[in-house]
């Protein structure tokens, strides 16, 4: 497939990453393909450099987003399966994380979280003031 045919006007490269996994118990090997589009020309990077860029991107997402939402806000502990409730809670968490990042100062997020866990009214006041 040509990247320009993918209906993304700035796509210049289509990167395919294939990974194999073998299940220890059954010995069955599966292959999975993941596709990435880039606005960079395909010859700008070597295959190893493309792979490193992709790993850095997903590593950054894990650190900046998932870790903060899961570890600091306990998102994965939710037992609800109601889509509207989960979406609303995610919106509140995103708003709070955005507002908290502006007010962190020299504190780490875990320190900040500990401070706010003891005073949940402070969190609500920050949200209400925004």
HUUR-V380126 format. One record per residue. RES is the residue in one small letter. D_LAST is the distance of its C-alpha to the last C-alpha in whole Angstrom. Layout:
BEGIN
RES/D_LAST ; RES/D_LAST
END
This chain:
BEGIN
x/46 ; x/46 ; x/42 ; x/42 ; x/43 ; x/40 ; x/38 ; x/36 ; x/36 ; x/36 ; x/37 ; x/40 ; x/41 ; x/41 ; x/41 ; x/42 ; x/42 ; x/44 ; x/44 ; x/47 ; x/47 ; x/49 ; x/49 ; x/51 ; x/52 ; x/54 ; x/54 ; x/53 ; x/51 ; x/48 ; x/47 ; x/44 ; x/43 ; x/39 ; x/39 ; x/36 ; x/36 ; x/36 ; x/36 ; x/38 ; x/42 ; x/44 ; x/46 ; x/43 ; x/43 ; x/46 ; x/45 ; x/44 ; x/42 ; x/40 ; x/40 ; x/38 ; x/36 ; x/35 ; x/35 ; x/32 ; x/30 ; x/30 ; x/30 ; x/27 ; x/25 ; x/27 ; x/25 ; x/22 ; x/21 ; x/23 ; x/24 ; x/20 ; x/20 ; x/23 ; x/24 ; x/21 ; x/19 ; x/23 ; x/22 ; x/26 ; x/27 ; x/26 ; x/29 ; x/27 ; x/29 ; x/27 ; x/25 ; x/23 ; x/22 ; x/22 ; x/20 ; x/17 ; x/17 ; x/17 ; x/14 ; x/12 ; x/14 ; x/13 ; x/9 ; x/10 ; x/12 ; x/10 ; x/8 ; x/11 ; x/13 ; x/11 ; x/12 ; x/15 ; x/18 ; x/21 ; x/21 ; x/22 ; x/19 ; x/22 ; x/22 ; x/18 ; x/19 ; x/21 ; x/20 ; x/17 ; x/20 ; x/21 ; x/18 ; x/16 ; x/14 ; x/13 ; x/11 ; x/10 ; x/9 ; x/6 ; x/5 ; x/6 ; x/4 ; x/0
END
